[in-house]
Amino acid sequence: MRHNKKFNHLGRTASHRDAMLANMAVSLIMHKRITTTLAKAKALKKYVEPLITRSKNDTTTSRRVVFRYLQNKEAIKELFGEVAVKVANRPGGYTRVIKLGARQGDAAEIAFIELVDFDENMAKTPKAAAKKTRRAGRKAKAETVAEAPKAEETAAEAE
């Protein structure tokens, strides 16, 4: 029985899976976005988010614990430096998985996983402009229609 065995084994031995997830986590930290299969992206999300949470507390112990998983000094510097500063006030959800469709060769579901705070395209979109309601649209149109005759009256008074 598989009681309380929830994680995806990804068709690999435990050592192969650990090495693969560590390599993918290093790539994600260094490049901020990687493309992989959907199953691997979901497994990587569960693997890397606790490490990012650990990096918010920059102590020797935290660095040693994260180094035990990643085994890459450059990735540790990047994680505890640039990444930790950007996610300092975020309570969780440091990564985003976006599906890209099926791969041509074997029809595997492809997705990219990225660090949320490093996506410059999402950061540029204004959130206030994206949200519009019908009432606000009607009210704005009614105000512009009401202002138009006033503008004509003031122009007539000026002459």
C-alpha positions as CSV (number, residue, x, y, z in Angstrom):
1,M,0.0,0.0,0.0
2,R,1.2,3.5,-0.8
3,H,-0.1,5.3,2.3
4,N,1.4,8.8,2.7
5,K,3.7,8.5,-0.2
6,K,2.6,11.5,-2.3
7,F,5.6,12.7,-4.3
8,N,6.2,11.8,-7.9
9,H,9.0,9.3,-8.4
10,L,9.4,10.4,-12.1
11,G,10.4,6.9,-13.2
12,R,13.8,7.1,-11.5
13,T,15.8,5.7,-8.6
14,A,16.0,7.9,-5.5
15,S,19.6,8.9,-6.1
16,H,18.9,9.8,-9.8
17,R,15.8,11.8,-8.8
18,D,17.7,13.7,-6.1
19,A,20.6,14.5,-8.5
20,M,18.2,15.6,-11.2
21,L,16.1,17.8,-8.9
22,A,19.3,19.4,-7.5
23,N,20.6,20.1,-11.0
24,M,17.3,21.6,-12.0
25,A,17.1,23.7,-8.9
26,V,20.5,25.1,-9.6
27,S,19.5,25.9,-13.2
28,L,16.3,27.6,-12.0
29,I,18.2,29.7,-9.4
30,M,20.9,30.7,-11.9
31,H,18.7,31.3,-15.0
32,K,15.4,32.3,-13.2
33,R,13.3,30.3,-15.8
34,I,13.7,26.8,-17.2
35,T,11.6,24.7,-19.6
36,T,10.9,21.1,-18.7
37,T,8.1,18.5,-18.6
38,L,5.1,19.4,-16.5
39,A,5.7,16.5,-14.0
40,K,9.3,17.6,-13.4
41,A,8.3,21.2,-13.1
42,K,5.7,20.3,-10.4
43,A,8.3,18.1,-8.6
44,L,10.9,20.9,-8.8
45,K,8.4,23.4,-7.3
46,K,8.0,21.2,-4.2
47,Y,11.8,20.8,-4.0
48,V,13.0,24.4,-4.5
49,E,10.4,26.4,-2.6
50,P,11.5,25.3,0.9
51,L,15.1,26.1,-0.1
52,I,14.0,29.7,-1.1
53,T,12.2,30.0,2.2
54,R,15.3,28.9,4.0
55,S,17.4,31.5,2.1
56,K,15.4,34.4,3.6
57,N,17.2,33.8,6.9
58,D,20.9,34.3,5.9
59,T,22.8,32.4,8.6
60,T,25.6,29.9,8.4
61,T,23.2,27.1,9.3
62,S,20.8,28.0,6.6
63,R,23.6,28.1,4.0
64,R,24.8,24.7,5.1
65,V,21.4,23.2,5.0
66,V,20.7,24.6,1.5
67,F,24.2,23.5,0.3
68,R,23.4,20.0,1.4
69,Y,20.7,20.0,-1.3
70,L,22.3,22.0,-4.1
71,Q,26.0,21.3,-3.9
72,N,26.8,24.5,-5.9
73,K,28.6,27.5,-4.4
74,E,27.6,29.9,-7.2
75,A,23.9,28.9,-6.8
76,I,24.1,29.4,-3.1
77,K,25.6,32.9,-3.6
78,E,22.8,33.8,-6.1
79,L,20.1,32.3,-3.9
80,F,21.1,34.1,-0.6
81,G,22.0,37.3,-2.4
82,E,19.8,38.4,-5.3
83,V,16.9,35.9,-4.9
84,A,16.5,36.3,-1.1
85,V,16.4,40.1,-1.4
86,K,13.6,40.0,-4.0
87,V,11.4,37.4,-2.1
88,A,12.1,38.9,1.4
89,N,8.5,40.1,1.9
90,R,6.7,37.4,0.0
91,P,5.0,34.8,2.3
92,G,5.4,31.9,-0.2
93,G,4.6,31.0,-3.8
94,Y,8.1,31.9,-5.2
95,T,7.7,29.9,-8.4
96,R,5.2,29.8,-11.2
97,V,4.5,26.8,-13.6
98,I,3.0,27.7,-17.0
99,K,2.0,25.0,-19.4
100,L,3.3,25.3,-23.0
101,G,1.6,22.4,-24.7
102,A,2.8,19.0,-26.0
103,R,6.3,18.2,-27.1
104,Q,6.6,17.3,-30.8
105,G,8.5,14.0,-30.4
106,D,6.7,12.2,-27.7
107,A,3.7,14.4,-26.9
108,A,5.0,15.0,-23.3
109,E,3.4,18.0,-21.6
110,I,5.9,20.8,-21.6
111,A,5.9,23.7,-19.1
112,F,8.3,26.4,-17.9
113,I,8.9,27.1,-14.3
114,E,10.1,30.5,-13.3
115,L,10.8,32.6,-10.2
116,V,7.8,34.9,-9.8
117,D,9.7,38.1,-8.8
118,F,12.1,37.9,-11.7
119,D,9.5,37.9,-14.5
120,E,9.9,41.4,-16.0
121,N,7.0,41.0,-18.4
122,M,4.5,40.3,-15.6
123,A,6.0,43.2,-13.5
124,K,5.4,45.8,-16.2
125,T,1.7,45.2,-16.5
126,P,-0.3,47.7,-14.4
127,K,-2.7,45.8,-12.2
128,A,-5.1,48.8,-11.7
129,A,-5.6,49.2,-15.4
130,A,-6.3,45.5,-15.9
131,K,-9.4,45.5,-13.6
132,K,-12.4,47.3,-15.1
133,T,-16.0,46.9,-14.2
134,R,-19.1,47.7,-16.2
135,R,-20.4,50.2,-13.7
136,A,-17.2,52.2,-13.7
137,G,-17.4,52.3,-17.5
138,R,-20.9,53.6,-17.5
139,K,-20.1,56.2,-14.8
140,A,-17.1,57.4,-16.7
141,K,-19.1,57.8,-19.9
142,A,-21.9,59.6,-18.1
143,E,-19.4,62.1,-16.7
144,T,-17.8,62.8,-20.0
145,V,-21.2,63.4,-21.6
146,A,-22.2,65.7,-18.8
147,E,-18.9,67.7,-19.0
148,A,-19.2,68.2,-22.8
149,P,-22.0,70.8,-22.6
150,K,-20.3,72.6,-19.8
151,A,-17.2,73.0,-21.9
152,E,-19.3,74.5,-24.7
153,E,-20.9,77.0,-22.3
154,T,-17.6,78.1,-20.9
155,A,-16.3,78.7,-24.5
156,A,-19.4,80.8,-25.3
157,E,-18.9,82.8,-22.1
158,A,-15.3,83.5,-23.0
159,E,-16.3,85.1,-26.3
